[in-house]
Amino acid sequence: MTIPPEVLRETQARFETRQAQRRARLQRLDLPGVAADTPERVAARLARVGVPLPDAQALASGEAEPAQVAARLPPGPRQSLERLLGRNDLVGVAYLELARQAADAVARLVLLDARGRPAGYGTGWLCSPQVLVTNHHVLPDPGDARTAQAEFGYELRPDGTLRERVTLALDPDTLFITSEALDYTLVAVRGDTHAYGYLPLLDAPDKHMVGEALSIIQHPGGEPKQVALRENRLVDRLPDFLHYETDTAPGSSGSPVFNDAWEVVALHHSGVPRTDAQGRVLRRDGRPAAPGDPDTELDWMANEGVRISRLIADLRARPEAASPLVSALLNAPRPVRERAGVGGAPGGALNLGTVTPGADGTVSLPVTLSLRVAAPPPTPEDRPYLDPADPGHAAAYYQGIGETLAPAERFAALSALLSRSHTRPLVYDPAQHLYPWVDLWPDGQLRSLYSGRVHSPAELIAADRMAAERRARLAAQEGLSTEALEEALPYNCEHVVPQSWFGRREPMRGDLHHLFACEPACNSFRGNTPYADFPDHDEVVRSDCGRREVGEFEPAAGKGAAARATLYFLLRYPGAVHPYAPRHLDTLLAWHAAQPPGDWERHRNAAIFALQGNRNPLIDHPAWGAGIEFAAGLGR
């Protein structure tokens, strides 16, 4: 798709006005191990890839050396840290599988004329199971979309032959949203897209930092699908756009631009061509471009993409945001699906090798079949939702905890009780206990902690079990760390005290008191930041999951439960939580008081007591919150 001249002019003007800022950042990028972004951005980005927040902040401020921090990190976060700071360009082999999965959601858009003949090409990608996103200048109005086609799988096999493509029609009558200013179009897709997955729109502010390598999956000039793998370097961030430099071909209009975790950070829409002293656009051979020259012949020096966070903000402000398709798009988690095996065969296909028929044409196969029968999902224990015997259990549990204890004494007594009675530590597996029973609401459903969205237990159990099987296969094949695998294939579960704060150690990791159902989109939006209360100002980034700015997060829902779970953790594991300060405790106690526990939390407390042996005192005795010295549990 030829980029319209007005889009090129606007892109070039933005690029030229930022020359001074960009030059300064490029000079910093030439220094090994030095980040060119702001300390707040660097800290947030490092924390997102698994570097503990205190270490991330120390690195960003220059108070710690990268080598010292990297030496004590697990392999996954260590490699991410080294890549982000320009010290190591190596990636794990699983990176290629994630790239392959991301590529499946990318389609070639074929624009047809009145006679049904191809009139142009672009790139688009599924951002939910039913919605495709591309540029406004590719599909500017519903009429163009109505005659266009999305071709999935238009790519070459390893032997150089074309795969069988699948062509789906677009459905602008069901959904069509476009923005000329931000150069994006969303349009519904007809047909079954399950086999291709989708690339969700994530508006977390810490998905990228200046200097980071980016990748683009595209159909340049309508050609079979290609990838520019880590060949673009992010050099500038504008309010609405990202600029990324490359010494290769430009991105194709409508392509997704990825960070190293294969999260989409931008919608590519234009390039910055090199010009001569007269302002004429130059070809790659150095001659001035002529009208009609294809984009692939121009000498591009930079690319520009629309920031996904800006696209989402624009989308949320539209009246269509309340429609089911757009609401599902804005809240879509990362998809979990099985990929086909090599060459398109199903992953479970039998490889029989070379088979020679007998004289009569028959074949005898000595086959040994290993069958794995899936166990049925766990069912709730055979007892009522609110156990009538639980109040008696609670009364007996706290015998000896006097009502007149001083705050410091009460903290010490409860801390010892919680530790002593935690007699059955559980290994982290939310599909085993959390989804089937512990986290159920009275209606038998699950609710995401931060957004309140409803999920069935079967839905989350199936998603986590499927992801667990894929983690096991990757671990066996590639030897990847648990951290890297769960980052790529996350659970639908939130640790209110992030795992990186306690080094993913047990029994903290599997302690049900601070585990809650929560889709990956909200997990990702929070990252591993402390809770906070924000004033109502525009600088805070908002989503259905809550509000955040660099280093802190305020949930949209579940504040009381999250606060009580965090305060429990301080009692049970004193000294393990470092990012919290006394001011954070004031916020947690205020949330605890404003949103007292109800039947759901009382059920959770009783179920966890039956499973692992200890209880959350803030649920059993809410009034105790004001009389406990929680600061004694903070790390130093």
Long-range contacts (C-beta under 8 A, 24 or more apart in sequence): 1-109, 1-111, 1-120, 1-121, 1-122, 1-135, 1-137, 1-138, 1-252, 1-253, 1-254, 2-120, 2-294, 2-295, 3-137, 3-253, 3-269, 3-270, 3-271, 3-295, 4-137, 7-137, 7-183, 7-269, 7-270, 8-270, 8-271, 8-273, 8-281, 11-269, 11-270, 11-271, 11-272, 11-304, 12-272, 12-273, 12-275, 14-238, 14-241, 14-243, 14-304, 15-243, 15-272, 15-302, 15-304, 18-236, 18-238, 18-243, 21-236, 22-235, 22-236, 22-243, 25-210, 25-211, 25-235, 25-236, 26-235, 29-86, 29-210, 29-211, 29-233, 29-235, 32-85, 32-86, 32-87, 33-66, 33-85, 33-86, 33-87, 34-85, 35-59, 35-60, 35-84, 35-85, 35-209, 35-210, 35-211, 36-210, 36-211, 37-209, 37-210, 37-211, 37-237, 40-550, 40-551, 41-206, 41-209, 41-210, 41-550, 42-209, 43-550, 43-551, 44-205, 44-206, 44-527, 44-529, 44-550, 44-551, 45-84, 45-206, 45-207, 45-208, 45-209, 45-212, 46-80, 46-81, 46-84, 47-206, 47-500, 47-527, 47-528, 47-529, 48-204, 48-206, 48-207, 48-527, 48-528, 49-77, 49-80, 49-81, 49-84, 49-261, 49-487, 50-74, 50-76, 50-77, 50-80, 50-483, 50-487, 50-500, 51-77, 51-80, 51-81, 51-500, 52-500, 52-501, 52-528, 52-578, 53-500, 53-501, 53-528, 53-529, 53-530, 53-551, 53-578, 53-579, 54-578, 54-579, 57-551, 59-85, 74-481, 74-482, 74-483, 74-504, 75-481, 75-483, 75-484, 76-480, 76-481, 76-483, 76-484, 76-487, 77-483, 77-500, 80-260, 83-213, 83-260, 84-209, 84-211, 84-212, 86-211, 89-213, 89-230, 91-230, 91-260, 92-478, 92-480, 92-484, 93-478, 94-474, 94-478, 94-480, 94-484, 94-485, 94-488, 95-260, 97-339, 97-474, 98-261, 98-262, 98-488, 99-215, 99-217, 99-227, 99-229, 99-262, 100-339, 101-197, 101-262, 101-337, 101-339, 102-199, 102-217, 102-256, 102-258, 102-262, 103-155, 103-217, 103-225, 103-227, 104-152, 104-153, 104-195, 104-196, 104-197, 104-339, 105-196, 105-197, 105-198, 105-199, 106-199, 106-217, 106-218, 106-219, 106-225, 106-255, 106-256, 107-132, 107-150, 107-151, 107-152, 107-154, 107-168, 107-196, 107-219, 108-150, 108-151, 108-154, 108-165, 108-219, 108-222, 108-225, 109-134, 109-138, 109-139, 109-148, 109-149, 109-150, 109-151, 109-219, 109-254, 110-148, 110-149, 110-150, 110-151, 110-167, 110-222, 111-138, 111-139, 111-144, 111-147, 111-148, 112-147, 112-148, 112-149, 116-147, 118-222, 120-222, 121-219, 121-221, 121-222, 122-219, 122-252, 122-253, 122-254, 123-218, 123-219, 123-252, 123-253, 123-254, 123-255, 123-268, 124-150, 124-254, 125-198, 125-199, 125-217, 125-254, 125-255, 125-256, 125-264, 126-189, 126-193, 126-196, 126-197, 126-198, 126-199, 127-186, 127-198, 127-199, 127-200, 127-201, 127-264, 127-329, 127-332, 128-198, 128-200, 128-325, 128-328, 128-329, 128-332, 129-193, 129-194, 129-198, 129-328, 129-332, 129-335, 130-175, 130-188, 130-189, 130-193, 130-325, 130-328, 131-175, 131-186, 131-187, 131-188, 131-189, 131-325, 131-326, 131-329, 132-170, 132-186, 132-187, 132-188, 132-189, 133-184, 133-185, 133-186, 133-201, 133-254, 133-267, 134-184, 134-185, 134-187, 134-253, 134-254, 134-267, 135-183, 135-184, 135-185, 135-253, 135-254, 135-267, 135-269, 136-178, 136-179, 136-180, 136-182, 136-183, 136-184, 136-185, 137-183, 137-253, 137-269, 138-185, 138-253, 138-254, 139-170, 139-178, 139-185, 139-187, 140-178, 140-180, 140-185, 141-178, 142-172, 142-173, 142-176, 145-170, 145-172, 145-176, 145-185, 145-187, 146-170, 146-172, 146-173, 150-189, 152-193, 152-195, 152-196, 154-219, 154-224, 154-225, 155-224, 155-225, 156-224, 157-343, 158-343, 162-224, 163-344, 168-193, 174-325, 175-320, 175-323, 175-325, 175-326, 177-315, 177-318, 177-320, 177-326, 179-311, 179-314, 181-240, 182-240, 182-306, 182-310, 182-311, 182-314, 183-267, 183-269, 183-270, 183-306, 184-267, 184-269, 184-306, 184-311, 184-314, 186-315, 186-326, 186-329, 188-325, 194-337, 195-337, 197-335, 197-337, 198-332, 198-335, 199-256, 199-264, 200-264, 200-332, 200-333, 200-334, 200-335, 200-521, 201-264, 201-308, 201-311, 201-312, 201-329, 201-330, 201-332, 202-263, 202-264, 202-308, 202-521, 202-524, 202-525, 203-308, 203-309, 203-312, 203-313, 203-525, 203-541, 203-543, 204-309, 204-524, 204-525, 204-527, 204-541, 204-548, 205-309, 205-541, 205-548, 205-549, 205-550, 206-527, 206-550, 207-259, 207-261, 207-263, 207-265, 207-308, 208-234, 208-237, 208-242, 208-259, 208-265, 209-234, 210-234, 210-235, 210-236, 210-237, 211-235, 212-259, 212-260, 213-260, 214-244, 214-257, 214-258, 214-259, 214-265, 214-266, 215-257, 215-258, 215-260, 215-262, 216-251, 216-252, 216-255, 216-256, 216-257, 216-258, 216-268, 216-303, 217-255, 217-256, 217-258, 218-251, 218-252, 218-255, 218-268, 219-252, 219-255, 220-249, 220-250, 220-251, 220-252, 220-295, 220-296, 221-252, 221-294, 221-295, 221-296, 230-260, 232-257, 232-303, 235-302, 237-307, 238-307, 239-307, 239-310, 240-306, 240-307, 240-310, 241-266, 241-304, 241-305, 241-306, 241-307, 241-310, 242-266, 242-304, 242-305, 242-307, 243-272, 243-302, 243-303, 243-304, 244-302, 244-303, 244-304, 244-305, 245-301, 245-302, 245-303, 246-300, 246-302, 246-303, 249-296, 249-300, 250-295, 250-296, 250-298, 250-300, 250-303, 251-303, 251-305, 257-303, 257-305, 261-487, 261-488, 263-524, 264-308, 265-305, 265-307, 265-308, 266-305, 266-306, 266-307, 266-308, 267-305, 267-306, 267-308, 267-311, 268-303, 268-304, 268-305, 269-304, 269-305, 269-306, 270-303, 270-304, 271-295, 271-298, 271-300, 271-302, 271-303, 271-304, 272-300, 272-301, 272-302, 272-303, 272-304, 273-298, 273-299, 273-300, 273-301, 274-298, 274-299, 274-300, 274-301, 309-541, 312-543, 316-542, 330-543, 330-544, 331-451, 331-453, 331-519, 331-521, 331-544, 332-521, 333-492, 333-519, 333-520, 333-521, 334-490, 334-520, 334-521, 336-463, 336-466, 336-467, 336-489, 337-466, 338-466, 338-470, 377-431, 377-436, 377-457, 377-458, 377-461, 377-462, 378-431, 378-432, 378-433, 378-436, 378-437, 378-461, 379-436, 380-436, 380-437, 380-440, 381-437, 381-607, 381-610, 385-440, 385-442, 385-599, 385-603, 386-599, 386-602, 386-603, 386-606, 387-606, 387-610, 390-602, 390-605, 390-606, 390-609, 393-606, 393-609, 394-615, 394-620, 397-421, 397-609, 397-615, 397-620, 398-617, 398-620, 398-621, 405-627, 407-627, 407-628, 407-629, 408-629, 408-632, 410-624, 410-627, 410-628, 410-629, 411-571, 411-628, 411-629, 411-630, 411-632, 411-633, 412-632, 414-571, 414-617, 414-628, 415-571, 415-572, 415-574, 415-633, 417-614, 418-568, 418-571, 418-572, 418-614, 418-615, 418-617, 419-572, 419-614, 421-613, 421-614, 421-615, 422-507, 422-511, 422-572, 422-612, 422-613, 422-614, 423-612, 423-613, 424-611, 424-612, 424-613, 425-506, 425-507, 425-510, 425-511, 425-612, 426-507, 426-510, 426-511, 426-512, 426-611, 426-612, 427-506, 427-510, 428-506, 428-509, 428-510, 428-515, 429-510, 430-460, 430-464, 430-491, 430-492, 430-493, 430-515, 430-517, 431-460, 431-461, 431-464, 431-465, 431-468, 433-512, 433-607, 433-611, 434-493, 434-512, 434-515, 434-516, 434-517, 435-460, 435-461, 435-464, 435-492, 435-517, 436-461, 437-607, 438-512, 438-515, 438-604, 438-607, 438-608, 438-611, 439-515, 439-516, 439-517, 439-604, 440-603, 441-600, 442-599, 442-600, 442-603, 446-517, 447-517, 447-557, 448-517, 448-518, 448-519, 448-522, 448-545, 448-557, 449-494, 449-496, 449-516, 449-517, 449-518, 449-522, 449-555, 449-557, 449-558, 449-561, 449-562, 450-494, 450-518, 450-522, 450-525, 450-526, 450-545, 450-546, 450-555, 450-556, 450-557, 450-558, 450-562, 451-518, 451-519, 451-522, 451-544, 451-545, 451-546, 451-556, 451-557, 452-556, 452-557, 452-558, 453-519, 453-544, 455-492, 455-517, 455-519, 460-492, 460-517, 463-492, 464-491, 464-492, 464-493, 467-491, 490-520, 490-523, 490-524, 491-520, 492-517, 492-518, 492-519, 492-520, 493-517, 493-518, 493-523, 494-518, 494-522, 494-523, 494-526, 496-562, 496-565, 496-566, 496-569, 497-565, 497-566, 497-569, 497-576, 497-577, 498-527, 498-528, 498-529, 499-528, 500-528, 501-528, 501-576, 501-577, 501-578, 501-579, 502-573, 502-576, 502-577, 508-569, 508-573, 508-576, 511-569, 511-572, 511-612, 512-604, 512-607, 512-608, 512-611, 512-612, 513-565, 513-568, 513-569, 513-572, 513-608, 513-614, 513-616, 514-565, 514-566, 514-568, 514-569, 516-558, 516-561, 516-562, 516-565, 521-545, 522-546, 525-553, 526-553, 526-555, 527-553, 529-553, 529-579, 530-579, 530-580, 530-584, 531-555, 531-559, 531-562, 531-563, 531-566, 531-584, 531-587, 531-588, 531-591, 532-584, 532-587, 533-587, 533-590, 559-591, 559-594, 559-595, 560-591, 560-592, 560-594, 560-595, 560-596, 560-597, 561-595, 561-597, 561-600, 561-601, 562-591, 563-587, 563-588, 563-589, 563-591, 563-592, 563-595, 564-592, 564-597, 564-601, 564-616, 564-618, 564-619, 565-616, 567-592, 567-618, 567-625, 567-628, 567-630, 568-616, 568-617, 568-618, 569-633, 570-630, 570-633, 570-634, 571-617, 571-628, 571-630, 571-633, 572-614, 573-633, 574-632, 574-633, 575-633, 575-634, 575-635, 575-636, 576-635, 577-633, 577-634, 577-635, 578-634, 578-635, 578-636, 580-634, 581-634, 582-631, 582-634, 585-630, 585-631, 585-634, 588-630, 589-625, 589-626, 589-630, 592-618, 592-622, 592-625, 593-622, 593-625, 593-626, 596-622, 597-622
